[in-house]
Amino acid sequence: MNDTVGSIIHPMSKIGKLLTRMRENPRDWRIEEIEVIATRFGVDVRKIR
């Protein structure tokens, strides 16, 4: 899958594909997906149990 920005084709990473999927269906997010995105962008994820 590729993404076109300004007439330039960019290959999409796994994170890019996940973000696209999440944008397309915002009611179908899983906590694991949010944790992956947060970790990728440098946000510390703490699990409280």
HTML snippet that shows the backbone in 3Dmol.js (N, CA, C, O; Angstrom):
<script src="https://3Dmol.org/build/3Dmol-min.js"></script>
<div id="view" style="width:600px;height:400px;position:relative"></div>
<script>
const pdb = `
ATOM      1  N   MET A   1       0.857  -1.176   0.000  1.00  0.00           N
ATOM      2  CA  MET A   1       0.000   0.000   0.000  1.00  0.00           C
ATOM      3  C   MET A   1       0.898   1.232   0.000  1.00  0.00           C
ATOM      4  O   MET A   1       1.904   1.270   0.708  1.00  0.00           O
ATOM      5  N   ASN A   2       0.547   2.203  -0.767  1.00  0.00           N
ATOM      6  CA  ASN A   2       1.314   3.441  -0.852  1.00  0.00           C
ATOM      7  C   ASN A   2       0.427   4.621  -0.515  1.00  0.00           C
ATOM      8  O   ASN A   2      -0.799   4.538  -0.599  1.00  0.00           O
ATOM      9  N   ASP A   3       1.044   5.696  -0.141  1.00  0.00           N
ATOM     10  CA  ASP A   3       0.335   6.927   0.171  1.00  0.00           C
ATOM     11  C   ASP A   3       0.865   8.006  -0.765  1.00  0.00           C
ATOM     12  O   ASP A   3       2.074   8.121  -0.964  1.00  0.00           O
ATOM     13  N   THR A   4      -0.027   8.787  -1.332  1.00  0.00           N
ATOM     14  CA  THR A   4       0.383   9.845  -2.243  1.00  0.00           C
ATOM     15  C   THR A   4       0.210  11.195  -1.573  1.00  0.00           C
ATOM     16  O   THR A   4      -0.889  11.556  -1.151  1.00  0.00           O
ATOM     17  N   VAL A   5       1.304  11.939  -1.477  1.00  0.00           N
ATOM     18  CA  VAL A   5       1.278  13.280  -0.906  1.00  0.00           C
ATOM     19  C   VAL A   5       1.981  14.195  -1.888  1.00  0.00           C
ATOM     20  O   VAL A   5       3.157  13.993  -2.191  1.00  0.00           O
ATOM     21  N   GLY A   6       1.287  15.185  -2.382  1.00  0.00           N
ATOM     22  CA  GLY A   6       1.905  16.127  -3.315  1.00  0.00           C
ATOM     23  C   GLY A   6       2.473  15.466  -4.552  1.00  0.00           C
ATOM     24  O   GLY A   6       3.556  15.835  -5.006  1.00  0.00           O
ATOM     25  N   SER A   7       1.763  14.492  -5.109  1.00  0.00           N
ATOM     26  CA  SER A   7       2.164  13.768  -6.319  1.00  0.00           C
ATOM     27  C   SER A   7       3.416  12.917  -6.117  1.00  0.00           C
ATOM     28  O   SER A   7       4.055  12.519  -7.090  1.00  0.00           O
ATOM     29  N   ILE A   8       3.766  12.639  -4.879  1.00  0.00           N
ATOM     30  CA  ILE A   8       4.903  11.775  -4.576  1.00  0.00           C
ATOM     31  C   ILE A   8       4.364  10.545  -3.859  1.00  0.00           C
ATOM     32  O   ILE A   8       3.595  10.667  -2.905  1.00  0.00           O
ATOM     33  N   ILE A   9       4.765   9.359  -4.314  1.00  0.00           N
ATOM     34  CA  ILE A   9       4.301   8.120  -3.697  1.00  0.00           C
ATOM     35  C   ILE A   9       5.286   7.722  -2.605  1.00  0.00           C
ATOM     36  O   ILE A   9       6.487   7.605  -2.847  1.00  0.00           O
ATOM     37  N   HIS A  10       4.759   7.518  -1.399  1.00  0.00           N
ATOM     38  CA  HIS A  10       5.564   7.103  -0.256  1.00  0.00           C
ATOM     39  C   HIS A  10       5.096   5.725   0.201  1.00  0.00           C
ATOM     40  O   HIS A  10       3.897   5.527   0.399  1.00  0.00           O
ATOM     41  N   PRO A  11       6.006   4.767   0.374  1.00  0.00           N
ATOM     42  CA  PRO A  11       5.592   3.481   0.924  1.00  0.00           C
ATOM     43  C   PRO A  11       5.130   3.670   2.371  1.00  0.00           C
ATOM     44  O   PRO A  11       5.731   4.435   3.126  1.00  0.00           O
ATOM     45  N   MET A  12       4.071   2.976   2.746  1.00  0.00           N
ATOM     46  CA  MET A  12       3.543   3.122   4.100  1.00  0.00           C
ATOM     47  C   MET A  12       4.159   2.072   5.013  1.00  0.00           C
ATOM     48  O   MET A  12       4.308   0.912   4.631  1.00  0.00           O
ATOM     49  N   SER A  13       4.508   2.483   6.200  1.00  0.00           N
ATOM     50  CA  SER A  13       5.038   1.576   7.199  1.00  0.00           C
ATOM     51  C   SER A  13       3.882   0.853   7.879  1.00  0.00           C
ATOM     52  O   SER A  13       2.714   1.156   7.635  1.00  0.00           O
ATOM     53  N   LYS A  14       4.220  -0.099   8.729  1.00  0.00           N
ATOM     54  CA  LYS A  14       3.182  -0.797   9.496  1.00  0.00           C
ATOM     55  C   LYS A  14       2.417   0.186  10.369  1.00  0.00           C
ATOM     56  O   LYS A  14       1.198   0.081  10.506  1.00  0.00           O
ATOM     57  N   ILE A  15       3.130   1.140  10.958  1.00  0.00           N
ATOM     58  CA  ILE A  15       2.477   2.147  11.796  1.00  0.00           C
ATOM     59  C   ILE A  15       1.556   3.013  10.949  1.00  0.00           C
ATOM     60  O   ILE A  15       0.449   3.344  11.373  1.00  0.00           O
ATOM     61  N   GLY A  16       2.004   3.377   9.767  1.00  0.00           N
ATOM     62  CA  GLY A  16       1.176   4.173   8.864  1.00  0.00           C
ATOM     63  C   GLY A  16      -0.103   3.449   8.484  1.00  0.00           C
ATOM     64  O   GLY A  16      -1.178   4.047   8.447  1.00  0.00           O
ATOM     65  N   LYS A  17       0.018   2.163   8.202  1.00  0.00           N
ATOM     66  CA  LYS A  17      -1.163   1.368   7.864  1.00  0.00           C
ATOM     67  C   LYS A  17      -2.108   1.274   9.053  1.00  0.00           C
ATOM     68  O   LYS A  17      -3.325   1.371   8.897  1.00  0.00           O
ATOM     69  N   LEU A  18      -1.541   1.084  10.244  1.00  0.00           N
ATOM     70  CA  LEU A  18      -2.364   1.004  11.450  1.00  0.00           C
ATOM     71  C   LEU A  18      -3.091   2.319  11.690  1.00  0.00           C
ATOM     72  O   LEU A  18      -4.282   2.318  12.000  1.00  0.00           O
ATOM     73  N   LEU A  19      -2.395   3.434  11.553  1.00  0.00           N
ATOM     74  CA  LEU A  19      -3.033   4.742  11.732  1.00  0.00           C
ATOM     75  C   LEU A  19      -4.138   4.971  10.705  1.00  0.00           C
ATOM     76  O   LEU A  19      -5.197   5.503  11.037  1.00  0.00           O
ATOM     77  N   THR A  20      -3.894   4.574   9.468  1.00  0.00           N
ATOM     78  CA  THR A  20      -4.916   4.719   8.430  1.00  0.00           C
ATOM     79  C   THR A  20      -6.148   3.899   8.778  1.00  0.00           C
ATOM     80  O   THR A  20      -7.276   4.382   8.670  1.00  0.00           O
ATOM     81  N   ARG A  21      -5.931   2.665   9.194  1.00  0.00           N
ATOM     82  CA  ARG A  21      -7.046   1.792   9.580  1.00  0.00           C
ATOM     83  C   ARG A  21      -7.818   2.370  10.759  1.00  0.00           C
ATOM     84  O   ARG A  21      -9.047   2.307  10.796  1.00  0.00           O
ATOM     85  N   MET A  22      -7.092   2.932  11.721  1.00  0.00           N
ATOM     86  CA  MET A  22      -7.743   3.520  12.893  1.00  0.00           C
ATOM     87  C   MET A  22      -8.547   4.762  12.501  1.00  0.00           C
ATOM     88  O   MET A  22      -9.642   4.977  13.021  1.00  0.00           O
ATOM     89  N   ARG A  23      -8.014   5.577  11.589  1.00  0.00           N
ATOM     90  CA  ARG A  23      -8.746   6.768  11.127  1.00  0.00           C
ATOM     91  C   ARG A  23     -10.019   6.383  10.386  1.00  0.00           C
ATOM     92  O   ARG A  23     -11.051   7.039  10.526  1.00  0.00           O
ATOM     93  N   GLU A  24      -9.940   5.326   9.603  1.00  0.00           N
ATOM     94  CA  GLU A  24     -11.092   4.895   8.814  1.00  0.00           C
ATOM     95  C   GLU A  24     -12.198   4.298   9.675  1.00  0.00           C
ATOM     96  O   GLU A  24     -13.368   4.345   9.296  1.00  0.00           O
ATOM     97  N   ASN A  25     -11.844   3.739  10.823  1.00  0.00           N
ATOM     98  CA  ASN A  25     -12.839   3.111  11.683  1.00  0.00           C
ATOM     99  C   ASN A  25     -12.547   3.453  13.144  1.00  0.00           C
ATOM    100  O   ASN A  25     -12.033   2.606  13.875  1.00  0.00           O
ATOM    101  N   PRO A  26     -12.860   4.670  13.585  1.00  0.00           N
ATOM    102  CA  PRO A  26     -12.497   5.107  14.935  1.00  0.00           C
ATOM    103  C   PRO A  26     -13.235   4.379  16.060  1.00  0.00           C
ATOM    104  O   PRO A  26     -12.850   4.514  17.221  1.00  0.00           O
ATOM    105  N   ARG A  27     -14.260   3.631  15.758  1.00  0.00           N
ATOM    106  CA  ARG A  27     -14.980   2.896  16.809  1.00  0.00           C
ATOM    107  C   ARG A  27     -14.422   1.497  17.025  1.00  0.00           C
ATOM    108  O   ARG A  27     -14.900   0.765  17.891  1.00  0.00           O
ATOM    109  N   ASP A  28     -13.427   1.125  16.254  1.00  0.00           N
ATOM    110  CA  ASP A  28     -12.909  -0.239  16.328  1.00  0.00           C
ATOM    111  C   ASP A  28     -11.451  -0.271  16.779  1.00  0.00           C
ATOM    112  O   ASP A  28     -10.678  -1.105  16.307  1.00  0.00           O
ATOM    113  N   TRP A  29     -11.067   0.624  17.682  1.00  0.00           N
ATOM    114  CA  TRP A  29      -9.698   0.648  18.180  1.00  0.00           C
ATOM    115  C   TRP A  29      -9.559  -0.344  19.327  1.00  0.00           C
ATOM    116  O   TRP A  29     -10.481  -0.531  20.121  1.00  0.00           O
ATOM    117  N   ARG A  30      -8.387  -0.977  19.399  1.00  0.00           N
ATOM    118  CA  ARG A  30      -8.068  -1.849  20.532  1.00  0.00           C
ATOM    119  C   ARG A  30      -6.979  -1.165  21.346  1.00  0.00           C
ATOM    120  O   ARG A  30      -6.154  -0.428  20.805  1.00  0.00           O
ATOM    121  N   ILE A  31      -6.983  -1.414  22.643  1.00  0.00           N
ATOM    122  CA  ILE A  31      -6.001  -0.781  23.530  1.00  0.00           C
ATOM    123  C   ILE A  31      -4.580  -1.149  23.094  1.00  0.00           C
ATOM    124  O   ILE A  31      -3.665  -0.333  23.210  1.00  0.00           O
ATOM    125  N   GLU A  32      -4.393  -2.370  22.595  1.00  0.00           N
ATOM    126  CA  GLU A  32      -3.069  -2.794  22.147  1.00  0.00           C
ATOM    127  C   GLU A  32      -2.582  -1.926  20.985  1.00  0.00           C
ATOM    128  O   GLU A  32      -1.398  -1.599  20.903  1.00  0.00           O
ATOM    129  N   GLU A  33      -3.495  -1.556  20.094  1.00  0.00           N
ATOM    130  CA  GLU A  33      -3.123  -0.708  18.961  1.00  0.00           C
ATOM    131  C   GLU A  33      -2.729   0.688  19.433  1.00  0.00           C
ATOM    132  O   GLU A  33      -1.770   1.272  18.927  1.00  0.00           O
ATOM    133  N   ILE A  34      -3.461   1.213  20.392  1.00  0.00           N
ATOM    134  CA  ILE A  34      -3.145   2.535  20.935  1.00  0.00           C
ATOM    135  C   ILE A  34      -1.786   2.506  21.630  1.00  0.00           C
ATOM    136  O   ILE A  34      -1.010   3.455  21.522  1.00  0.00           O
ATOM    137  N   GLU A  35      -1.498   1.414  22.344  1.00  0.00           N
ATOM    138  CA  GLU A  35      -0.200   1.274  23.008  1.00  0.00           C
ATOM    139  C   GLU A  35       0.939   1.228  21.985  1.00  0.00           C
ATOM    140  O   GLU A  35       1.990   1.830  22.207  1.00  0.00           O
ATOM    141  N   VAL A  36       0.745   0.526  20.878  1.00  0.00           N
ATOM    142  CA  VAL A  36       1.771   0.444  19.829  1.00  0.00           C
ATOM    143  C   VAL A  36       2.048   1.824  19.256  1.00  0.00           C
ATOM    144  O   VAL A  36       3.204   2.216  19.097  1.00  0.00           O
ATOM    145  N   ILE A  37       0.992   2.559  18.947  1.00  0.00           N
ATOM    146  CA  ILE A  37       1.144   3.908  18.391  1.00  0.00           C
ATOM    147  C   ILE A  37       1.856   4.813  19.396  1.00  0.00           C
ATOM    148  O   ILE A  37       2.782   5.540  19.036  1.00  0.00           O
ATOM    149  N   ALA A  38       1.422   4.768  20.650  1.00  0.00           N
ATOM    150  CA  ALA A  38       2.025   5.615  21.682  1.00  0.00           C
ATOM    151  C   ALA A  38       3.511   5.308  21.836  1.00  0.00           C
ATOM    152  O   ALA A  38       4.333   6.223  21.893  1.00  0.00           O
ATOM    153  N   THR A  39       3.855   4.031  21.903  1.00  0.00           N
ATOM    154  CA  THR A  39       5.254   3.629  22.052  1.00  0.00           C
ATOM    155  C   THR A  39       6.081   4.092  20.857  1.00  0.00           C
ATOM    156  O   THR A  39       7.207   4.561  21.022  1.00  0.00           O
ATOM    157  N   ARG A  40       5.529   3.963  19.668  1.00  0.00           N
ATOM    158  CA  ARG A  40       6.240   4.374  18.446  1.00  0.00           C
ATOM    159  C   ARG A  40       6.569   5.863  18.454  1.00  0.00           C
ATOM    160  O   ARG A  40       7.602   6.280  17.930  1.00  0.00           O
ATOM    161  N   PHE A  41       5.683   6.666  19.055  1.00  0.00           N
ATOM    162  CA  PHE A  41       5.896   8.107  19.091  1.00  0.00           C
ATOM    163  C   PHE A  41       6.527   8.573  20.403  1.00  0.00           C
ATOM    164  O   PHE A  41       6.502   9.763  20.717  1.00  0.00           O
ATOM    165  N   GLY A  42       7.097   7.629  21.173  1.00  0.00           N
ATOM    166  CA  GLY A  42       7.879   7.975  22.347  1.00  0.00           C
ATOM    167  C   GLY A  42       7.097   8.243  23.616  1.00  0.00           C
ATOM    168  O   GLY A  42       7.625   8.846  24.551  1.00  0.00           O
ATOM    169  N   VAL A  43       5.850   7.806  23.666  1.00  0.00           N
ATOM    170  CA  VAL A  43       5.039   8.000  24.868  1.00  0.00           C
ATOM    171  C   VAL A  43       5.171   6.755  25.730  1.00  0.00           C
ATOM    172  O   VAL A  43       4.957   5.641  25.252  1.00  0.00           O
ATOM    173  N   ASP A  44       5.523   6.939  27.003  1.00  0.00           N
ATOM    174  CA  ASP A  44       5.622   5.809  27.920  1.00  0.00           C
ATOM    175  C   ASP A  44       4.227   5.303  28.251  1.00  0.00           C
ATOM    176  O   ASP A  44       3.333   6.082  28.584  1.00  0.00           O
ATOM    177  N   VAL A  45       4.052   3.988  28.156  1.00  0.00           N
ATOM    178  CA  VAL A  45       2.763   3.371  28.449  1.00  0.00           C
ATOM    179  C   VAL A  45       2.904   2.588  29.745  1.00  0.00           C
ATOM    180  O   VAL A  45       3.742   1.693  29.859  1.00  0.00           O
ATOM    181  N   ARG A  46       2.073   2.939  30.715  1.00  0.00           N
ATOM    182  CA  ARG A  46       2.075   2.219  31.990  1.00  0.00           C
ATOM    183  C   ARG A  46       0.787   1.427  32.093  1.00  0.00           C
ATOM    184  O   ARG A  46      -0.296   1.934  31.798  1.00  0.00           O
ATOM    185  N   LYS A  47       0.914   0.191  32.510  1.00  0.00           N
ATOM    186  CA  LYS A  47      -0.264  -0.646  32.706  1.00  0.00           C
ATOM    187  C   LYS A  47      -0.535  -0.723  34.202  1.00  0.00           C
ATOM    188  O   LYS A  47       0.297  -1.192  34.978  1.00  0.00           O
ATOM    189  N   ILE A  48      -1.698  -0.259  34.583  1.00  0.00           N
ATOM    190  CA  ILE A  48      -2.097  -0.277  35.991  1.00  0.00           C
ATOM    191  C   ILE A  48      -3.058  -1.430  36.182  1.00  0.00           C
ATOM    192  O   ILE A  48      -4.068  -1.551  35.488  1.00  0.00           O
ATOM    193  N   ARG A  49      -2.721  -2.265  37.129  1.00  0.00           N
ATOM    194  CA  ARG A  49      -3.589  -3.432  37.405  1.00  0.00           C
ATOM    195  C   ARG A  49      -3.905  -3.515  38.857  1.00  0.00           C
ATOM    196  O   ARG A  49      -4.618  -4.423  39.283  1.00  0.00           O
TER     197      ARG A  49
END
`;
const viewer = $3Dmol.createViewer("view");
viewer.addModel(pdb, "pdb");
viewer.setStyle({}, {cartoon: {color: "spectrum"}});
viewer.zoomTo();
viewer.render();
</script>
